[in-house]
Amino acid sequence: MAFRLACVLFFSIAIFWSSASADLVLSRVDRRIDLTSHIIRVSSSIKVENAGPAKASEFLLAIPDFQAKHLAYLSASSNEGKGKTKGSNLPIEIVHPEGMPRNLTSYSVSLLKDLEKGDSLLLDIISVFTHLLQPFPAEITQADVQLVLFQDSALYLSPYETKFQTLSVKVPSPRVESFTKLPNSKIVDKEIRYGPYENVPSFSYNPIIVHFENNQPFVVAQELVREIEISHWGNVQITEHYNLIHGGAHLKGGFSRFEYQTRRSLRGASSFRFLTARLPPRAHSVYYRDQIGNISTSHLWGDSRKTELEIEPRYPMFGGWHTSFTIGYDLPLQDFLFQSKGKRFLNISLGCPMHELVIDNLIVKVVLPEGSKDISVSVPFPTKQWQEIKYSHLDITGRHVVVLQKSNVVPEHNQYFQVYYKFNSLALLQEPFMLIVGFLLLFVTCIVYVHSDLSISRSSPSYLAKLHLEEVQATVQQIQKIVYHCLSIHDKLEASLRELSRTADVQTCKAVRKAADASLKEHAKELRALMGFLQSSPQATSIWPKVEELISKEKEMQEKLILKHTTVVDSYEKKASGREIENRVAALQQKLASLRQEVDDLLDVIDNI
């Protein structure tokens, strides 16, 4: 890829470049490329001279497209030299100058003051790239180390002529599988050096490839949502939701936890087990959890300058593995909220506190107190911005939420931003007032309820109807109870007949019948009184037919049973045989069984009414 790009660039150089670009000359360029992590940082110290008659107000940077699409951060500042203060960052914007070769992305650096003829200026250019290291091989086993490829140019790609330049490439370990060897190139310990090269024409490009070992954690947050909630009661609550992936070479084959724990340096060198977050000083109420719940494998320590949180996921992270978790903490309000020109403003860092974390998509939500207005945001670099409404406890109109979104975020973006808004301090009394009124209404309601007679008047028709219905229900229950007593007497009569067949004691059997007859007559008197009340009650209209049928069936059972009892006893007195007795009472016995079933069914029906 690098060689193909070089050929394209060399052909593109044939395009005529405007004469204005030839006025600037780079007298010295020193580049340093840091490959010690998965975030590539390139720092260039450039001495610019104006060799033309016209003033120069801008300086052009050229970056190949295959690198520009991975560019996360770019800054330029003027440097007055040793012992002098470094200047502020210079404005940078993408431009499309005429005659610029294709496959290049151009950036314009605006100088603080015009560069006169013969004047020089020392610029410090810092560029940060993500996802530019290519794992090679793309898949490794647990026992393998991670090897990556890096592609660039040994010569500084610029639209200006360069008189003198050098390049140093710093790698994380002395193990370098291979690198492009050019004149004036060598490797010294962990550094590959190219140059010096002199009198290099504009748009010169000499591709190099470095294949080296890099076992640093390739921690990538595919999405990070930070929610910053302001409470004027003295607290700023931070909640961060992470969706992480190991962006290095994917793990091939199985994973052995035993080998990982016993020989981690040899069986999992490219994985990572811990993550460190550097929180603001005086952070408190820190928690760490994932979708399952709280995770106790974390350590927190700090001093007056910082607070560090070391967290350990539930499993080690190998290439291609994912994990999701949430961390949260609280901060003192007075450390981050200030007032200026009648407005309050939050001054807090935008980026992530995790060390060397690449964020593909960062969403920052700032939840302002209810009642905030005249909201404005100041961010040191371009972001997408919009506002939302969030409802929380005791909210009426909802809280304004300022949402910032940025892609391809690196630690260099962890800079302070400001959210300005107006807020009336009297609005702080809204929620306490609502609570006071709510509790007052509750207490008044309880007092009124306790001192109020909510019972139904005893003279009202509904109350009287209720009482009468209860009397009807009680009467029905008494009737059922009497019927059950009668059925138990029936069972005693049947039992006396069985005893008669065994002992032939006729007198005892007659005595049982006499006592049963007397009891049944007493129950009949009770039933007549209860049935009279039930028949005259309007509330018993629905149940009266069933009760009447029940009493009729039970009375018929009494008659049939007494007839059966008398027939059996008389037959025993006349010395009739057992077969003859059975024939005499067979029809009665069949009728009694049928009546008993009907009585039981009627009792069940009445129970369910």
SULBELHU-V921349 format. One record per backbone hydrogen bond with DSSP energy under -0.5 kcal/mol. NH is the residue of the N-H (numbers start at 1). CO is the residue of the C=O. If there is no record, write none. Layout:
NH;CO, NH;CO
This chain:
5;1, 6;2, 7;3, 8;4, 9;5, 10;6, 11;7, 12;8, 13;9, 14;11, 15;12, 21;18, 22;18, 22;19, 23;20, 24;21, 25;49, 26;161, 27;25, 27;47, 28;47, 29;164, 30;45, 31;29, 31;166, 32;43, 33;168, 34;32, 34;41, 35;33, 35;170, 40;38, 40;129, 41;34, 41;39, 42;127, 43;32, 43;41, 44;125, 45;30, 46;44, 46;123, 47;28, 48;46, 48;121, 49;25, 50;119, 51;23, 51;49, 52;23, 56;115, 59;109, 61;107, 62;157, 63;105, 65;103, 67;64, 68;64, 69;65, 70;67, 71;68, 72;128, 73;128, 75;126, 77;124, 78;88, 79;122, 80;85, 84;81, 87;78, 90;76, 93;108, 95;106, 100;97, 104;101, 105;63, 106;95, 107;61, 108;93, 109;59, 109;107, 110;91, 110;108, 111;57, 111;109, 115;56, 116;114, 118;50, 119;116, 121;48, 122;79, 123;46, 123;121, 124;77, 125;44, 125;123, 126;75, 126;124, 127;42, 128;73, 129;40, 130;70, 134;149, 135;133, 136;147, 140;250, 144;141, 147;145, 148;212, 149;134, 150;210, 152;208, 154;206, 157;155, 158;156, 161;24, 162;200, 163;26, 164;26, 165;197, 166;29, 167;194, 168;31, 169;192, 170;33, 170;168, 171;169, 171;190, 172;35, 176;174, 177;175, 177;211, 178;211, 180;209, 182;180, 185;182, 186;193, 188;191, 191;188, 192;169, 193;186, 193;191, 194;167, 195;184, 196;165, 197;165, 199;163, 200;162, 201;199, 203;158, 204;201, 208;152, 210;150, 211;178, 212;148, 212;210, 213;175, 214;146, 219;217, 220;218, 220;245, 221;358, 222;220, 222;243, 223;243, 224;361, 225;241, 226;224, 226;363, 227;225, 227;239, 228;226, 228;365, 229;227, 229;237, 230;228, 230;367, 231;235, 234;231, 235;231, 236;331, 237;229, 238;236, 238;329, 239;227, 240;327, 241;225, 242;240, 242;325, 243;223, 244;323, 245;220, 246;321, 247;218, 247;245, 250;138, 251;319, 252;140, 257;255, 260;256, 261;257, 262;258, 263;259, 266;263, 267;263, 271;268, 272;317, 275;311, 277;309, 278;353, 279;277, 279;307, 283;280, 284;330, 287;328, 289;326, 290;293, 295;288, 298;296, 299;310, 301;308, 303;306, 307;279, 308;301, 309;277, 310;299, 310;308, 311;275, 311;309, 312;297, 313;273, 317;272, 318;316, 320;246, 321;318, 323;244, 325;242, 326;289, 327;240, 328;287, 329;238, 330;284, 331;236, 333;234, 335;332, 336;333, 337;333, 338;345, 340;343, 343;340, 344;421, 345;338, 346;419, 347;336, 348;346, 348;417, 350;415, 355;276, 357;354, 358;219, 359;409, 360;221, 360;358, 361;221, 362;406, 363;224, 364;404, 365;226, 365;363, 366;364, 366;402, 367;228, 367;365, 368;366, 368;400, 372;369, 373;422, 376;420, 378;418, 384;405, 386;403, 388;401, 390;399, 395;392, 399;390, 401;388, 402;366, 403;386, 403;401, 404;364, 405;384, 406;362, 408;360, 409;359, 413;410, 414;411, 415;413, 417;348, 418;378, 419;346, 420;376, 421;344, 422;373, 425;423, 427;424, 428;425, 429;426, 430;427, 432;428, 433;429, 434;430, 435;431, 436;432, 437;433, 438;434, 439;435, 440;436, 441;437, 442;438, 443;439, 444;440, 445;441, 446;442, 447;443, 448;444, 449;445, 450;446, 451;447, 452;449, 454;452, 460;457, 464;460, 465;461, 466;462, 467;463, 468;464, 469;465, 470;466, 471;467, 472;468, 473;469, 474;470, 475;471, 476;472, 477;473, 478;474, 479;475, 480;476, 481;477, 482;478, 483;479, 484;480, 485;481, 486;482, 487;483, 488;484, 489;485, 490;486, 491;487, 492;488, 493;489, 494;490, 495;491, 496;492, 497;493, 498;494, 499;495, 500;496, 501;497, 502;498, 503;499, 504;500, 506;504, 509;505, 510;506, 511;507, 512;508, 513;509, 514;510, 515;511, 516;512, 517;513, 518;514, 519;515, 520;516, 521;517, 522;518, 523;519, 524;520, 525;521, 526;522, 527;523, 528;524, 529;525, 530;526, 531;527, 532;528, 533;529, 534;530, 535;531, 536;532, 537;533, 537;534, 540;537, 541;538, 544;540, 545;541, 547;543, 548;544, 549;545, 550;546, 551;547, 552;548, 553;549, 554;550, 555;551, 556;552, 557;553, 558;554, 559;555, 560;556, 561;557, 562;558, 563;559, 564;560, 565;561, 566;562, 567;563, 568;564, 569;565, 570;566, 571;567, 572;568, 573;569, 574;570, 575;572, 576;571, 581;577, 582;578, 583;579, 584;580, 585;581, 586;582, 589;585, 590;586, 591;587, 592;588, 593;589, 594;590, 595;591, 596;592, 597;593, 598;594, 599;595, 600;596, 601;597, 602;598, 603;599, 604;600, 605;601, 606;602, 607;603, 608;604, 609;605, 609;606
